[in-house]
């Protein structure tokens, strides 16, 4: 077997790509189980299933309340989830890179909600896309994620 510069270069590129893709996923503890919200609280899981497309990118998840306050609750990377607990109220969840994706939830007490994040194609960088999903699908897909560590 003859070792060429091309084969060495291809091996190096393969190792580098593997390190980059594995280093960009979630690093927190693996998801354990769905929690039940307290009587006076609402619970939201914002998650992003692991996918090859956009694996190296992450995006911040913002929560904007009716009073206009806006805060970042975490950065959603490939294969990660964020658990957000709040008092029942109307809240806008949003993310932005070169384009903005947002949705508004009118959260009820003692209720759990699930928001799925994906990374789509963009002109220069990937574009986040947020959507509400059914709790049954959410529970299945959360099993493969890890917590966002703040």
SESEFI-484786 format. One record per residue: x, z, y of N, C-alpha, C in turn; residue in three letters; chain. Coordinates in pm, 1 decimal. Layout:
# SESEFI-484786
R     n_px     n_pz     n_py    ca_px    ca_pz    ca_py     c_px     c_pz     c_py residuo cadena
R        X        Z        Y        X        Z        Y        X        Z        Y     ALA      A
...
//
This chain:
# SESEFI-484786
R     n_px     n_pz     n_py    ca_px    ca_pz    ca_py     c_px     c_pz     c_py residuo cadena
R     83.5      0.0   -117.2      0.0      0.0      0.0     88.6      0.0    124.5     UNK      A
R     58.6    -90.0    212.4    138.8   -106.5    333.2     67.4    -39.9    451.3     UNK      A
R    138.7     44.7    522.1     82.9    111.7    639.0    120.6     30.8    762.9     UNK      A
R     17.8     -8.3    837.8     40.5    -88.0    958.1      1.7     -7.8   1081.9     UNK      A
R     43.5    -58.6   1196.0      5.2      5.9   1321.8   -146.1      5.0   1339.5     UNK      A
R   -207.1   -103.0   1294.2   -352.9   -113.4   1306.6   -422.4     -6.1   1222.8     UNK      A
R   -376.3     16.5   1100.3   -440.0    116.7   1015.1   -418.5    258.3   1069.4     UNK      A
R   -302.0    283.4   1128.2   -275.4    413.9   1189.5   -366.5    434.2   1310.4     UNK      A
R   -380.2    329.9   1392.4   -467.0    337.5   1509.2   -612.1    361.2   1469.3     UNK      A
R   -660.9    290.8   1369.3   -798.7    306.9   1324.4   -822.8    447.4   1268.0     UNK      A
R   -727.5    500.9   1196.8   -737.9    636.6   1144.6   -744.9    737.0   1259.5     UNK      A
R   -656.9    718.9   1358.2   -655.9    806.9   1475.5   -788.8    801.5   1549.7     UNK      A
R   -844.0    683.6   1570.2   -972.6    668.0   1639.3  -1084.1    736.0   1560.4     UNK      A
R  -1082.2    721.9   1428.8  -1183.0    787.1   1344.9  -1177.0    938.1   1353.3     UNK      A
R  -1057.5    993.7   1350.1  -1040.8   1139.1   1360.2  -1084.2   1187.8   1498.1     UNK      A
R  -1045.3   1114.9   1602.6  -1082.8   1151.1   1738.5  -1234.3   1147.6   1757.5     UNK      A
R  -1300.4   1044.4   1707.0  -1446.4   1033.5   1718.0  -1514.6   1149.0   1644.7     UNK      A
R  -1465.2   1185.1   1528.3  -1521.6   1296.9   1452.4  -1508.0   1427.7   1529.6     UNK      A
R  -1391.7   1450.9   1588.4  -1370.9   1573.1   1666.0  -1460.6   1578.9   1788.7     UNK      A
R  -1476.8   1466.5   1856.3  -1561.5   1463.1   1975.2  -1706.3   1489.8   1938.4     UNK      A
R  -1756.5   1423.3   1836.3  -1897.1   1437.5   1800.0  -1929.8   1574.6   1743.2     UNK      A
R  -1839.5   1633.4   1668.7  -1867.4   1766.3   1614.4  -1847.2   1874.4   1718.2     UNK      A
R  -1766.7   1848.7   1818.8  -1741.3   1946.5   1922.6  -1848.0   1949.9   2029.6     UNK      A
R  -1940.4   1856.4   2030.1  -2038.1   1846.8   2138.5  -2175.1   1899.4   2099.6     UNK      A
R  -2189.9   1949.9   1982.0  -2318.8   2002.4   1939.2  -2333.1   2148.1   1977.5     UNK      A
R  -2443.6   2205.7   1936.8  -2471.5   2344.7   1966.8  -2375.5   2435.7   1891.1     UNK      A
R  -2337.0   2545.3   1954.1  -2240.5   2635.4   1892.4  -2295.9   2776.0   1867.9     UNK      A
R  -2418.9   2800.3   1906.8  -2479.1   2932.6   1890.3  -2526.3   2956.5   1747.7     UNK      A
R  -2591.8   3070.5   1725.8  -2642.6   3101.6   1591.6  -2753.8   3004.7   1549.4     UNK      A
R  -2759.6   2975.0   1421.6  -2862.7   2885.6   1367.3  -3000.6   2947.6   1387.5     UNK      A
R  -3099.8   2861.1   1402.5  -3237.6   2905.7   1419.4  -3280.0   2983.9   1295.9     UNK      A
R  -3346.8   3097.6   1317.2  -3389.0   3182.7   1206.1  -3538.1   3167.6   1175.8     UNK      A
R  -3623.2   3199.2   1272.1  -3768.2   3194.5   1249.4  -3842.4   3190.7   1382.6     UNK      A
R  -3961.8   3134.4   1376.9  -4049.1   3132.1   1494.5  -4088.6   3276.2   1528.4     UNK      A
R  -4084.5   3308.6   1654.3  -4127.8   3440.9   1698.0  -4270.7   3432.7   1751.9     UNK      A
R  -4342.0   3540.4   1741.5  -4478.2   3548.9   1793.3  -4469.2   3608.9   1934.0     UNK      A
R  -4528.1   3541.6   2034.6  -4521.1   3597.9   2170.0  -4602.7   3726.3   2182.1     UNK      A
R  -4558.5   3812.8   2270.0  -4632.3   3935.7   2298.1  -4767.3   3900.1   2360.6     UNK      A
R  -4860.1   3995.0   2359.9  -4995.3   3970.2   2409.7  -4999.5   3917.3   2552.7     UNK      A
R  -4910.2   3966.1   2636.3  -4913.3   3927.6   2777.5  -4808.4   3821.4   2812.4     UNK      A
R  -4753.2   3754.1   2711.1  -4646.5   3656.8   2735.0  -4677.2   3520.6   2673.1     UNK      A
R  -4606.1   3420.8   2724.0  -4606.6   3286.6   2666.2  -4464.9   3258.8   2619.4     UNK      A
R  -4452.6   3185.2   2510.3  -4322.0   3153.2   2452.3  -4308.9   3002.1   2443.6     UNK      A
R  -4195.2   2950.8   2489.3  -4168.4   2807.6   2483.6  -4034.7   2785.1   2414.4     UNK      A
R  -4034.5   2698.0   2313.3  -3910.8   2651.7   2252.4  -3884.5   2511.2   2306.0     UNK      A
R  -3769.8   2492.7   2369.4  -3724.9   2361.0   2413.2  -3609.4   2326.5   2320.5     UNK      A
R  -3621.1   2216.2   2247.6  -3518.4   2185.7   2148.2  -3483.2   2037.4   2147.7     UNK      A
R  -3367.2   2010.4   2090.8  -3318.2   1872.9   2079.0  -3260.4   1855.1   1939.2     UNK      A
R  -3329.4   1778.7   1854.4  -3276.4   1755.2   1719.8  -3142.1   1683.7   1726.2     UNK      A
R  -3063.3   1703.9   1626.2  -2933.6   1638.4   1618.4  -2952.7   1488.2   1596.2     UNK      A
R  -2884.6   1407.1   1676.1  -2893.2   1261.4   1665.7  -2759.5   1201.5   1705.6     UNK      A
R  -2728.8   1085.1   1651.5  -2602.3   1019.4   1683.2  -2601.1    968.3   1827.1     UNK      A
R  -2713.3    907.9   1869.1  -2720.1    851.0   2003.3  -2720.7    961.8   2108.1     UNK      A
R  -2626.8    955.7   2199.3  -2617.2   1055.7   2304.5  -2563.2   1188.8   2258.0     UNK      A
R  -2499.4   1192.7   2142.2  -2453.3   1318.6   2083.7  -2354.5   1393.2   2173.6     UNK      A
R  -2275.2   1321.2   2249.1  -2173.1   1385.5   2331.1  -2227.6   1433.6   2465.3     UNK      A
R  -2353.6   1406.6   2494.9  -2410.4   1442.3   2624.6  -2505.3   1561.0   2613.9     UNK      A
R  -2515.5   1634.2   2722.2  -2613.8   1742.7   2731.2  -2680.7   1732.4   2867.4     UNK      A
R  -2791.8   1802.7   2882.0  -2861.4   1804.9   3010.1  -2924.4   1941.2   3031.6     UNK      A
R  -2927.7   1983.0   3158.2  -2985.6   2112.7   3192.9  -3137.2   2106.1   3188.6     UNK      A
R  -3197.3   2214.3   3139.8  -3342.2   2228.7   3141.4  -3377.7   2322.4   3257.3     UNK      A
R  -3459.0   2270.4   3348.9  -3503.3   2345.6   3465.8  -3647.2   2390.7   3446.0     UNK      A
R  -3680.0   2505.5   3505.9  -3816.6   2555.8   3507.9  -3853.1   2575.6   3654.4     UNK      A
R  -3957.8   2504.8   3695.5  -4005.3   2516.0   3834.0  -4144.6   2576.9   3832.1     UNK      A
R  -4157.8   2691.8   3896.9  -4285.7   2762.9   3901.5  -4371.5   2712.6   4016.6     UNK      A
R  -4497.0   2751.5   4013.8  -4594.2   2711.4   4115.5  -4550.9   2753.5   4256.4     UNK      A
R  -4477.2   2865.1   4265.3  -4431.0   2913.6   4395.7  -4311.8   2834.3   4450.3     UNK      A
R  -4263.6   2736.0   4372.7  -4153.1   2651.1   4417.2  -4016.2   2693.8   4369.6     UNK      A
R  -4006.3   2812.5   4308.3  -3876.3   2856.7   4257.4  -3834.2   2768.8   4140.3     UNK      A
R  -3705.4   2742.8   4132.8  -3650.6   2655.3   4028.8  -3526.8   2721.9   3970.6     UNK      A
R  -3520.0   2728.0   3836.6  -3400.9   2785.6   3774.2  -3366.3   2707.5   3647.8     UNK      A
R  -3239.2   2707.2   3615.0  -3190.8   2644.8   3492.3  -3196.8   2750.0   3381.8     UNK      A
R  -3264.5   2716.0   3270.7  -3275.8   2811.9   3159.8  -3173.4   2784.4   3050.4     UNK      A
R  -3100.5   2674.3   3061.0  -2996.5   2642.6   2964.6  -2963.1   2495.2   2965.5     UNK      A
R  -2855.0   2461.8   2898.6  -2811.9   2323.2   2885.8  -2837.6   2278.2   2742.2     UNK      A
R  -2920.9   2176.9   2725.4  -2961.7   2131.5   2592.9  -2862.8   2028.1   2540.4     UNK      A
R  -2788.2   2066.4   2438.2  -2693.4   1974.9   2375.4  -2750.0   1927.6   2242.1     UNK      A
R  -2679.4   1839.2   2178.4  -2722.4   1782.4   2050.7  -2741.8   1893.2   1946.6     UNK      A
R  -2861.1   1901.7   1887.9  -2888.0   1999.2   1781.9  -2904.9   2141.4   1831.3     UNK      A
R  -2959.3   2160.1   1951.7  -2971.8   2295.2   2006.3  -3115.8   2327.8   2044.9     UNK      A
R  -3139.5   2456.8   2072.3  -3271.1   2499.1   2121.8  -3254.7   2610.2   2223.9     UNK      A
R  -3356.2   2621.5   2309.2  -3363.5   2728.2   2409.3  -3497.4   2798.0   2389.9     UNK      A
R  -3494.5   2929.5   2385.6  -3618.1   3008.3   2377.9  -3644.4   3063.9   2517.5     UNK      A
R  -3764.6   3036.4   2569.4  -3800.9   3079.7   2704.7  -3929.8   3161.2   2697.3     UNK      A
R  -3923.3   3284.7   2746.0  -4039.4   3374.1   2745.8  -4078.2   3399.8   2891.6     UNK      A
R  -4208.3   3391.8   2921.3  -4255.5   3411.9   3057.4  -4397.6   3467.5   3057.3     UNK      A
R  -4440.4   3511.4   3171.8  -4580.4   3549.7   3190.2  -4662.7   3421.9   3193.2     UNK      A
R  -4787.3   3426.3   3148.6  -4871.7   3306.3   3151.0  -4886.1   3252.4   3294.0     UNK      A
R  -4856.7   3124.7   3310.0  -4867.0   3059.2   3440.6  -4844.0   2909.1   3422.2     UNK      A
R  -4863.2   2835.7   3528.7  -4838.7   2692.2   3527.8  -4691.9   2669.3   3563.7     UNK      A
R  -4620.0   2596.8   3477.1  -4476.4   2577.0   3495.3  -4439.9   2431.5   3467.5     UNK      A
R  -4347.5   2378.2   3547.4  -4293.9   2244.5   3523.5  -4156.3   2258.4   3458.6     UNK      A
R  -4138.1   2191.4   3346.8  -4007.9   2183.7   3280.4  -3952.0   2045.6   3313.0     UNK      A
R  -3825.2   2040.2   3353.4  -3768.3   1909.6   3385.0  -3618.7   1903.9   3355.6     UNK      A
R  -3572.4   1780.7   3338.2  -3430.4   1752.7   3314.1  -3396.4   1623.3   3385.5     UNK      A
R  -3271.0   1609.7   3426.7  -3232.1   1489.3   3500.1  -3085.5   1456.6   3477.9     UNK      A
R  -3058.4   1330.4   3453.9  -2922.7   1275.9   3461.0  -2931.5   1167.2   3568.0     UNK      A
R  -2941.7   1039.2   3525.7  -2965.3    934.5   3625.1  -3115.1    910.3   3644.4     UNK      A
R  -3196.6    968.0   3558.8  -3342.7    960.9   3569.6  -3399.0   1098.8   3536.2     UNK      A
R  -3517.2   1128.5   3587.2  -3580.2   1258.9   3566.3  -3694.7   1247.2   3466.8     UNK      A
R  -3704.1   1346.4   3379.7  -3816.5   1359.3   3287.7  -3875.7   1497.4   3310.6     UNK      A
R  -4007.1   1504.4   3324.9  -4068.8   1634.8   3347.4  -4205.9   1641.0   3281.6     UNK      A
R  -4249.8   1762.8   3256.6  -4385.9   1786.9   3208.8  -4427.8   1924.8   3254.5     UNK      A
R  -4557.9   1941.7   3270.5  -4612.2   2068.3   3319.4  -4699.8   2132.0   3212.1     UNK      A
R  -4678.6   2260.6   3191.1  -4758.4   2338.0   3096.2  -4837.2   2444.3   3172.0     UNK      A
R  -4965.2   2453.5   3142.7  -5048.8   2562.4   3193.5  -5053.2   2664.7   3080.1     UNK      A
R  -4955.8   2753.1   3078.0  -4934.5   2841.8   2964.6  -5034.9   2955.8   2960.5     UNK      A
R  -5081.3   2982.1   2840.4  -5178.7   3088.8   2814.4  -5107.0   3207.4   2749.2     UNK      A
R  -5165.9   3323.2   2760.3  -5110.0   3444.9   2699.8  -5111.7   3435.5   2547.8     UNK      A
R  -5008.3   3494.3   2486.5  -4996.7   3502.8   2341.0  -4997.2   3364.8   2273.9     UNK      A
R  -4936.9   3267.0   2340.2  -4935.2   3130.0   2289.8  -4792.3   3076.4   2289.0     UNK      A
R  -4760.5   2997.3   2184.6  -4629.3   2934.6   2173.3  -4642.3   2785.0   2200.7     UNK      A
R  -4544.6   2730.6   2271.2  -4539.8   2587.9   2302.7  -4404.8   2532.4   2259.8     UNK      A
R  -4401.8   2402.4   2230.6  -4277.2   2336.6   2191.3  -4255.7   2210.6   2274.3     UNK      A
R  -4135.9   2198.2   2327.8  -4095.5   2079.7   2402.9  -3973.2   2020.8   2333.7     UNK      A
R  -3983.7   1893.4   2299.5  -3874.5   1823.9   2232.9  -3799.1   1739.5   2335.3     UNK      A
R  -3669.0   1754.0   2336.6  -3584.3   1675.2   2424.2  -3509.9   1569.6   2344.3     UNK      A
R  -3497.3   1452.8   2402.1  -3420.4   1343.6   2340.8  -3332.2   1282.0   2447.9     UNK      A
R  -3230.0   1209.6   2405.5  -3143.4   1137.2   2497.1  -3165.1    988.7   2472.7     UNK      A
R  -3208.1    917.6   2575.7  -3230.1    773.3   2566.2  -3118.9    697.0   2636.1     UNK      A
R  -3125.4    566.9   2625.6  -3025.8    480.4   2688.5  -3044.8    480.3   2839.5     UNK      A
R  -2935.2    480.0   2911.3  -2937.0    470.2   3055.9  -2838.8    363.4   3100.6     UNK      A
R  -2833.7    339.9   3230.6  -2742.9    239.1   3282.8  -2598.7    287.5   3274.3     UNK      A
R  -2571.1    407.3   3328.5  -2436.3    463.1   3324.0  -2424.6    579.5   3226.5     UNK      A
R  -2526.9    662.0   3221.6  -2529.1    776.2   3129.5  -2664.9    779.6   3060.9     UNK      A
R  -2676.5    860.2   2957.0  -2804.2    871.9   2887.5  -2911.3    933.9   2975.6     UNK      A
R  -3036.0    907.4   2941.0  -3149.4    961.7   3015.3  -3226.2   1059.9   2928.3     UNK      A
R  -3252.5   1179.6   2980.9  -3330.3   1275.5   2902.6  -3477.5   1235.3   2897.3     UNK      A
R  -3542.8   1272.3   2788.8  -3686.3   1249.8   2774.2  -3745.4   1375.5   2711.1     UNK      A
R  -3841.7   1436.5   2779.2  -3908.2   1557.7   2730.0  -4050.2   1524.3   2688.3     UNK      A
R  -4094.1   1581.5   2575.3  -4231.5   1561.9   2529.7  -4280.8   1688.1   2459.3     UNK      A
R  -4411.1   1710.2   2467.9  -4473.2   1822.9   2398.5  -4496.9   1780.6   2254.1     UNK      A
R  -4464.8   1867.9   2159.9  -4487.0   1838.0   2018.4  -4573.3   1947.1   1955.9     UNK      A
R  -4637.4   1911.8   1846.3  -4719.3   2008.9   1773.6  -4630.5   2116.7   1713.0     UNK      A
R  -4684.3   2236.9   1703.6  -4606.3   2349.6   1653.0  -4556.2   2328.9   1510.7     UNK      A
R  -4633.1   2260.3   1426.9  -4592.4   2238.4   1287.8  -4464.6   2153.3   1281.5     UNK      A
R  -4460.9   2043.6   1356.2  -4341.2   1958.9   1361.6  -4225.3   2035.1   1423.7     UNK      A
R  -4254.9   2110.2   1527.4  -4153.7   2190.5   1595.5  -4085.7   2286.8   1497.6     UNK      A
R  -4164.3   2356.9   1418.7  -4108.5   2453.1   1323.5  -4017.3   2385.6   1222.5     UNK      A
R  -4053.2   2265.2   1178.5  -3969.7   2192.1   1083.1  -3837.3   2150.1   1146.8     UNK      A
R  -3845.5   2096.7   1268.2  -3724.8   2044.5   1332.3  -3635.4   2155.2   1388.3     UNK      A
R  -3692.8   2268.4   1425.2  -3611.6   2379.0   1475.6  -3515.6   2433.6   1370.2     UNK      A
R  -3551.1   2419.9   1244.3  -3468.1   2472.8   1135.2  -3326.4   2414.8   1136.5     UNK      A
R  -3311.9   2296.6   1193.3  -3182.6   2228.4   1194.4  -3106.2   2247.0   1326.0     UNK      A
R  -3150.8   2340.2   1411.8  -3086.2   2357.4   1541.4  -3015.8   2493.4   1552.5     UNK      A
R  -2937.7   2505.1   1658.1  -2868.0   2631.0   1690.3  -2900.8   2670.5   1833.5     UNK      A
R  -2896.3   2799.2   1859.3  -2931.6   2851.4   1991.8  -2830.6   2809.5   2097.4     UNK      A
R  -2880.0   2788.5   2217.9  -2793.3   2766.8   2333.2  -2739.4   2902.5   2374.6     UNK      A
R  -2609.5   2913.9   2386.3  -2546.9   3039.5   2426.5  -2519.7   3031.0   2576.0     UNK      A
R  -2573.7   3125.7   2650.7  -2554.7   3125.8   2797.1  -2425.1   3189.3   2835.8     UNK      A
//
